[in-house]
Amino acid sequence: MRYYGCVLLFLLYCFTGNAQNKLHFKSQEDSLLYYCETGSDTSRIDAMISAYWFYSNRDFPKAKNIIEKAVALAQRANNDLRLAQVVNSYASVLMKEGNHDLAIINYSKALRIYKKHKIKERIAAVEYNIGDTYQDLSEFDVALKHLLIALRIDEEIKNTSGIAADYNIIGSNYYLMGKTELAIENYTTAKKYFEKLNNNDGIAQTLHNIGNCKANQNKYDEAIELYKKSLEIHQKLQNNSYIANCYNSLGSTYANKKDFKQAKANFNRYLQVSLSTGEKREQCIARLNLAQVCFDMNEFDSSYYYTRTGLAISKSYPNIQEALFHHLSNLYVKIKKSDSALFAYKEYFRIHDSIYNENSSKNLNELQSRYKRDKVLLKKDAQLNASKIKALEQEAGHRFTRNIFIVGISIVLIITLVILYGYRQKRKSNIQLEEKNKIILSQKHEVEVQKEIVEEKQKEILDSIHYAKRIQKALLTSEKYISNYLNDYFILYKPKDIVSGDFYWALNHENRFLIAACDCTGHGVPGAFMSLLNISFLNETVIEKNITRPNEILNSVRKLIIQSLNTDGNENGKDGMDSTVLNFEIKNNEIINVDFAMANNPIWIFKNQKMIEFTPDKMPVGNHGGELKSFTFHSEKLEKNDLIYIFTDGYADQFGGPKGKKFKYSNLAKLLSEIQLLPMPEQKKKLNHEFENWRGSLEQLDDVCIIGIRV
């Protein structure tokens, strides 16, 4: 965040004017706190703003308390310029707490006041702060708009320090947008301005930022040199937080180079600096990185030590704790401790769920408690009603017996034999009736018990399936991630059941972007299990084995499927998947070529509004009883506005329409030809509408996945 000269002027007043007032303070802190409570409202507000910045990196709760008092005082003082300063500072508090919406409201209030008074330097500073807030929200286009306004004003008033800061944060914005070359260009310009100002701190930061860009381009040696230069400056300035950051970046870069010895050394330095500053979060990250690099060096005891010590202090940082448990599960798998691996993996998913579904979990717990409470009450009511019925039955029985006895006595002298016979018959009937009633009640009770068991089992099964859905959703590549590499695309994903055998997968690896649409054997729960297995095999093939040619990816995954699902040597298993894998070559943020391979599913490319169909290999990714030939490699140059479609068979195989027939691939091709000029989001809507309209009241036959990409 940027702030203004009046704060510095107040500090000058405090620490030079005290000689005239003959006040003596033990420290700068004592002086600030004294003036926060003494003097006019205006001077107290200035003191509070200075105190806020003094404590902001030392004691954040105290800094927050001071600036909140300043807001109240500025509102009473009826001084809009001081109010603008205070709400600008207060907005930075809200930013640190993650309350971005309220931060933007306060920045906007400050901006209106400065525009009213036409104070350009402060207008630029607040525009910068608003841009920084939107950047934190990942709304990069909106952020860039405000940052460019700040830069234009700073250049107009020749505010060199502001210009340097503007170029630096604009570089960060481009970096986060994935536009690395533009980021380097802006960072380099910022560095030149910092050099004019002799601002070593700014120079060090821009060197580090350019290093991040080089590392992102896999230019690891250049990145390391830049990080070392940045580190050298920060060490002279004794900026411990930035020193720690440099060591962490060096460790990560050496790890990417597979120089694990240097990576470990730098992560160790990162940990030592974090221990000296007392920053628990940084200590957690350092221990996680050390655990991972020790794992890569096969130093499993050390990896375990860093994981456990990281977990011991990670309770306040659930995202880091999640990563530590995930690493611990992989470590246990490596050292063949299956039970411990399962426990760690369950903890990982427990924390994952708690992060993203905390509110849902609370509601679910309330519903479960209410259900158990109602169940107990209903059980008690049932017991009470049963007791009443039994008492009534007993009373009725006694009354009937008494009446029979009276009647028998009154006519015993007349027809003794007839009465005895009738009595015996009646008693026999009653016994039989009671026995039947007992049998009926027993059967009724047994049916109710079985019904409860079935309902409970059904609930457990549904709960498990819904939990599996969350796991599957977590493992699917997010559209936010895909949007970093594809500018114009859609994904139509419609599982038949709660979980799906279809899935899509994407990964950026070594400056190539890969994406696939896959259809596993089966759908529902069996298909979902296969999808989780195949996602794991795709990641293992590309990330660990560094295989990126699409046909070789399918060959590798096929081998892993056969090895995993035919461990007893049985060659009859036909489990696997149909798949289309694309590998895009992207230069200057534009797709110029695509390599691909196809297993049973075709790929359609539209060039100049005409469709080209590429025929797939007629075999699945898995065992199929025939010769396991290599999948065919294809490559196609692409031009702007070319369209690429990959899909599974669920859409074309859906029954519906007036005669209840399949939709068929020919109709799908015709539909895509008709809608190809529409924006990609509109194409997705049209495809979904046509599918539902065709299906009508019929059940969805299979999972559906269609991916469309415009170059």
N, C-alpha and C positions, 0 to 999 in steps of 0.2 A: 504494500500500500504506500501511496505517496502522501506526504503532509507538507505543511507550509512554513514560511519563514517566521511568522509571528510567534510560534512556539520557541524558536531559537532566540528571538528577541527577548522573550520573557525570561529565559534561562540567563541571558546576559544581565538582565536587570537584577535577578535574584543573587547572582554571584559576583557582581561588581558593586551594586548599590548597597549591600549590607554594611559596608564600612561607614557610610554616612549615618545609617540607622543604629550603628554600634551593636548589632546583633551578631552573636557568634554561634555557629552550628558545628556539631561534630562531623556532619557528613552532608553530602548533597541531598540524601534522602530526608534528613531532618529538616533541611531548608524547604524542600518541596512540600512536605506535610504541614509545616508551619503556615506557609502562604496559602494552602488550600482552605484554611480555616480563618484567615485574617485578611482584612482589607475590604475594598469594594467588591461588588459582585463581579465586575469585569476582570479585576486582577485575580480573584479566586478562580474564575473560569479558566483563565490563562494558566494558572498554577495547576489546576486539575488536569488540563490537557497535557501539560508537561509531565505531570506525575503518571498519567496513564501510559505515555510512551516510555517512561523510565521503568515502570513495572511490567509492561506488556510481555517482555521476554524473561522476566525474573519471577513474577508472582501474578499469574493471570487472574485468579479470583479477586485479588486486591485491585488490579488494574480495572477490572470490570465494575467493581463496586464504586470506584472513584469516578469513572466516566458516566455511570448511571446517575450519580449525584450531580454531576456537571450538566446533564441533560435537563434535570428538574430545575436547577438554578438558572440555566440559560433561558428556559421558557418563562420563568418569572421575571427575568431582567429585561425582557422586551428588546433584546439586542440581536437582530436577525443575523448579523455577520458572525457573532460569537456562537449563535445557535447553529449556523451552518458548519462551523469548525467542530462543534461538539457532536452533532449527529453524524458527521463524516467519520469521526473517531469511533463513535458508538457502532456504526455499521461494520467497522473492522472487527469489533467484538462479536457481533452476530455472525460474521463470516467464519470466525474461528469455531463458533458453536454449531456451524452447519445450517444456520437459519438464513438461507440465501434470499428468500422472498422478502423478509423484513429488512435485510441488509440493503437490497435494491431500493426499497421504499425510502429508507433514510438517506441513501446516496442521492436519490432523485430530489428529495427535499433540499439538500445542500446545493444541488445543481441549480434548482430554481432560484435560490437566493443569490448565488454568484452570477447567474445570468442577469438578474434584476440589477445588480450593481456593476455588471460588465467587467468583472475581475477575471481576465483571460487565463492567467496562470493557474488560478484555482479551478476554473471551469475545466481546463485540460486535466488537472489532477483528479477531479471527480470522475470525468469520463474514463480515465485510466482505471480507476477503482471499480466502476461499473463493468468495464470490459473484463477486468480480472475476475469479478464475481460470476459473470456469464461463462467465462472459461472454466471456472471450477464446476459449473453445472453441465459442462460438455456441450454448451450451445455456442459452438465456435464461430458460426457466421455472425450471430448477434454480437459476440464479443469483439470480433474483428471490426465491425462497424464503429463501435465506441472507441476502440484503440486507435483507429485511423483518424477519428475526429481529434483525439488528444494529440496525436502526432502533428496534424495540420496546424493546430493552435500553437503548439510549442515551437514549431518551425517559424511561424508567423512572428512570434515575440522573441525569437532567438534564445529560447530557454534550453541551453545545451544539456544540462543534467536531465531535464524532462525528455528531450529527444533521445538521449542514450537509453533511459528507462523504457521509453515507448518502443524503440526498435527491439530491445531485449525481449519484452513480453509479446510483441507481435511475432518474433521468432518462435517463442514457446507455443503460441497459438497455432502457427503453421506446423510445428513439430507434432502437436497433438492431433492435427488434421491429417497427418501422414504425408505432408508435403515437405519432405526433408530438405530439398535443394533451396526452396524459398526460406525455410527456417535458417539454414546456414547463411544465406545472403543477409538476412536481417540481423542475426547474431554478430556477423562480421562488421556490419555497419555500426551496431551498438558498441562493439569493442573499440572502434576508431574514436567514437565520441568519448568513451570512458578514458582512453589514452590522452585525449586533449585536456581532460579534466584532472589528469593524474589520479584517477579514482582506481586504486589497485583492487579494491574489493569488487567493483564492477567488472574490471578486466578479468579477474579470476573466475567470476560467475559465467561470463560469456565464453571463456575458454572451456569451462566445464560443459556448458550447453552445446557448444560445437562438438565436443567430444562425444556427447550423447548421440548427436546426429551421425557422426562417423561410425559409432558402434552399431547404430541402427542399419547402416549401409554395409555392415560386416567388414568395415575397414578398421580392424582392431588395432593394428600397430599405430595408425594415426590417432585413434581415440586415446590410446595409452599415453602417448606423448603429450597430448592436450591435457589429460587428467593430471599428469605429473607437473606440468607448468602451473596449473591451477592450484594444486596441492602446495607447491613451493611458495606461492604468494600467500595463501591462507595461513601457512605455518609462520611466515613473517608477521602477519597480522594477528596471529593467535586466535583465529576464528575456529574454535573447536568443533562446532556443529558442522561447518563446511569441510573441515579436515576429515571428519568422520564420513561425510558424504563422498569425498574424493576416494578414500580407501575402499568404500563399498563399491563405487563405480569401477575402480581398478580391479577389484576382486571379481566382479561380474564379467568384465571384459576378458580377463585372463581365463576364466572358466569357459567362456564361449570359444576361446582359442584352444581349449583342452589343455592349457598349461595349469594343471590343478595345483601344483606346488606353489606357484606365484599367487594363484587365486586364494589359497588357504592362508598364505602369509599376509595378504592385504585384508582379508576378512578378519584375521586375528587382530590386526592393527585397528580396524574399524571397531571391533569389540572393546579393545582396551581404551580407546578414546571415549566411547559411549559409557564405559564404566566410570571414567574420570568425570564426565559431565552429569552422571546420574540419570540419563535419559533411558527409561525402561523400554520404551517402544523400540528405540534403535538397538538396544541390547538383544531384544527378541529377534529382530530381523537379522542381526549379526549371527546369532546362534543358529537360526534357520539356514542361512547361507553356508555356514561352516558345516552343518549337518549334511547338507546336500553335496558339498564338494568332497567331504570325507567319504561319503557314499560312493561318489564317482572314482575315488582313489582306492576303493575296497578296504578302507579303514573303518570297518563297521562298528567297532567298539567306540571309537571317537565320534562317529556319526550318532550313535545311540546317546552318548554323553551330552552332546550339544542339543540333541532333540529334547531330552528329558529336562535339562537345565533351562531350555527355552520355554517348555511347557510350564515349568514352575513359576514363571513370572508373566505368563501370557494371558491371564484371566481377563484383564481389562482390554485386550486387543483381540476380539473374536476372529477377525480375518486372518491374523497371523497364527492364532491357535488352530484354526481350521487347516492351514497349510502345514503346520507342524504335525498334526495327527495324520494327515494324508501322507506325509513323508515317512512317519513312523510305521504306517501300515505297509508301505513299499519296502521299508527296511526289514520288517518281520518276514515278509514274503521272501526276500532275498536270502535271509538266514534260516528259512524253512521253519518258522514258528507260526503255524497256520492259525491256531487259536488266538494268539496275541495279535496277529495281523487282522483277523476278523474283528476283534475288540477295537483296535485302533481305527479300522475303517468305519465301524459303527459310530465311534466318537466323531470322526470326520463328518459323516452325514448328519449326525445329531446337531453339531455346531452349524453346519451348512443350513440345515432346516431352521435352526433358531435365529439365524441372521435374517433370512428372507421371509420366514413365516411366523414371527413371534406373535403377532396379533391373532393370526389364525389358530395358533396353538392355544392361546388363552381362551378363545371362544370355544374351541373343541373341548378343553378341560372343563369349562363351565357346563357345556351340554352333557358331558359324560357324568359329572357330579350330579346334575339334575336328574339324569336318567337313572342312576343308581338309587338316588333318594326316592324317586317315584316308584321304582321297582320294589323297594322295601315297604313303602306305604301300601302298595297294592297287595303285597304278600300278606301283610298284617290284616287288611280288610278281608282277604279271602279266608284267612284262618278264623276270623271272627264270624263271618257268615257261615262257615262250615260248622262251628260250634252251635250257632243258633239253630241251624237245620237239624243237627243231631238231637238237640234238646226237644224240638218240636216233634220229631219222629218218635222219641221216647214217650213224650206225653200222649201222643196219639195212640201209641201202642198200648199204654196203660189204660186209657179210656176205653179202647176197643175190648180189651181183655175183661175189664170190669163189667161192661155191658153184656158181654157173652155170658159171664158168670151169673149175672142177675137173671137173664133170660133162661139160662139152664136150670137155675133153682126153681123158677116159677112154673116150669113145664116138665120138671124131672119126673113127677109122678104120672104124667100122661103118656109121654112117649119117650121114656128113658133111653131106649135103644137107638131111636132115631136121632135124638140130640147128641148122644155120644158119637154116633157115626158122623153127623154133620160137623161136630166140633173137631173131630180128628181130621176130617177132610179140610176144614178151614185152616187148621193149624199147619197142616202139610203144605197148603197153598201159600200161607204166609212165609213159611220157611223157604219155599222155592222162590217166592217173590223177593225176599230179603237177599237170598243168594244171588239172584239175577241183578238186583240193585248194587250189591257189592261188586259183582263182576263189571257192571257198567261203569260204576264210579272208578274202579281200578283202571279200566281201559281208558276212561276219560283222562284220569291223572297221567297215565303213561303217554297218551297222545299229547297232552299239554307239555309234559317234560321233553318229549321228542321235538315238539314244535319249538320250544325255547332253545334246545341244543342246536337245531337247524338254523334258527334265526341268529344265534350267537356265532355259529361257524360262518354263516353267510356274511355277517358283519366283519368278522376277522379277515375273511378272504377279500372282501371289498376294500377294507382298510389297507391290506397288504398290496392290492393292485394299485390303489391310489398312491401309496408310498412309492411303488415301483414307477408310477407315472412321473413323480417328482424327480426320482433318480434319473430316469430317461431324459426328462426335460433339461436337467442340469448338465447332462453329457452332450446334448445336441449343441452344435455351434450356434451362439447367439447371433441374431440379425444385426445387433449393434457392432459386433466384431466384423461381420461380413461387410458392413457398410464402410468400414475403414479402407476397403480394397476395391469394392465394386460400387460405382456411382449410381447405376440405374439397373435395378433388378427386382424380381419378386420371388417369393416362395409360397406356393399353395400347398399346405400340409394338413391333411384331413385323416386322422386315424379312424379306423372302423370301430374300434373298441376304446376302452380307457387308455390302454397302452398300444403301441404300434410295432409292426414288423418292418415298416418303411422308415427310413431316416435319411437326413441329409448331413453332410460333414464338410467342413472347410478348414483350411490351415494355410497361413502364410509361412513359407519356409525358404530361406536363402534366396530372397528376392523373387520367388515364384509363388503364385497364389493358386492353391488347389481347391476344387469343390467337387462333390460327388452326390449323386442321388442313388439310393440303394434300396432293394426290396429283398428282405430276408425270407427264408423259408417259413411259411405260416404267418398268422397275424395274432393279435391279442397277446396273451402272456408268453406263449412259446416264441412268437415272432419278436417280442420285446427282449427276451433273453438273448436271442441271436443278434439283435441289433446292438446290445451293449457289448457283446463279445466282438462283433465286427468293427465297432468304433474303436475299441481297444487295439485290434489288430492293425487298423489303418494308422493310428497314432504311432504304434510300435514300428511299423514299416517305414514311415516317413521320418519321424523324429529320431528314433534310435538307430535304425539301419541306414538312414540318409538316402533312401530310394525315392526318386521323384518322377521318373518316367512312368506314365500312367499304366502301360502294359506290364511293366515290371512290378508296379504296386499290386495289380490284380494277381500276378503270379505268386508274389510273396504272401498275400492274404490267403489265397487258395491253399498254399502249403500249410500255413498256420491253422486254418480251419480243419483240414484233414488230420493234421497231427493232434489237434485238441479234441476232436469229436470222434476219432477212431483209435483211441488209445489201446483198445484190446485187439487191434489188428483186423477188425471187421471192415471189409471194404464195401459193404452194402449200404452204408449210411449216405443219404443224398442231401444232407443239410448243407446250406450255404446261402448264397445271395445272387441276385442279378444286379448289375451295377454299371453306371457310366461315370468315369473319372475324367475331369478336365484339369489341365495344368496351363495357366495363363502366363504369358510373358508380358510384363507391364513396364513401360518406359515413360518417364515424365507424366506419370499418373494416367497413362492411356494404354489400353490393351492393344497389342500389335500382332499377337500370334497365340494359338491355342494348340496344345498337344492333347490327345485323348485316346482312351481305349474303352471298349464296350463289351459287356457280358450280357447277352440276350436283349438288352434294351438299346434302342437306336439313339442317335443324336440328330436333331434337325437344325439346320442353319439357314437363315433367310438373308440372301444378298440381293440388293436392288429389288426387294419385294418378291423374290422368287425363292422357293424352298428347295434346299439340297438335303437329301436324306442319306446318311451314312449307315450302312448295314452293319449290325453288330456281329461279333463272334457268337455262333449258336452253341454256347455252353455256359454254364453258371460258374460263379466263383466258389468252387467246392467240388466234391467228388460226384461224377455223373456216370460212371461205369465205362466211359470210353477213354481214348487216349488223352492224357493231360497235356495238350499242346499249349505253347505260349500264346498269350493274347496278342492281338495285332496292334501295332503302334500306328497312330494317325497324327497328322499335323496339318494345320490350315492357317494361312495368313488371314488376318481380319482387318476390316476397314471400319471407319466411323459409321455408326447406325446399323451395322450388321446385328442380327438377332440370333441368339443361341437358346435352344430349348432342350432340356433333358428331363426324363420322367420315368416313373414306374408304370406298371400295367393297370393300376387300379382305376384310373379315369376311363380308359378305353373299354375295360371289361365290365363296366357298370350296366346292369339291366335297367330298362325304363322305357320312356316314350309311350306312344299310344298302343304299341303291340308288345311291350315288355321285352324288347330285344336289347342286345349289347350296343353300347354307344359306338365302338370300333375306332381304330386308329385313323381311318380315312376321314371320319367326321371330325376327329380332333385336329387333324391337319387342316381341314377346311376352316374350322373355327379359328385356329391360330392365324391363318392367312387373312381372314376377315378383320381380325382385331390387331394386327401387327403394328399399325401406325398409332395406336392409342398409347398413352403413357403407361409405364409398367404397372403402377398401382391399379389403374383402370382395367388393364388386361386381367389382373388377378381377380377383380370383382366380377368381370364378365365370365371368366372360367368357372368361378364358384357358383354364380347364378345359373349358368347353363347346366352345370352338374346337378344342382338341387332340383331344377325344373325338370330335367330328364328323369331323375330318380323318382320324383313324386312321392308316393306313399310306400314305395318298395324299400326294403332294407339295403343299406350300403353293403356292397358285396366284399370289398377289399379296402386296404389302406390306400390313400392317394397322396402322391408327392410330385409336383411339377415345379421346376425352376426355370425362370426366364431371365436372360441377361442381355442388355443392349450395350453394344460397344460404344 
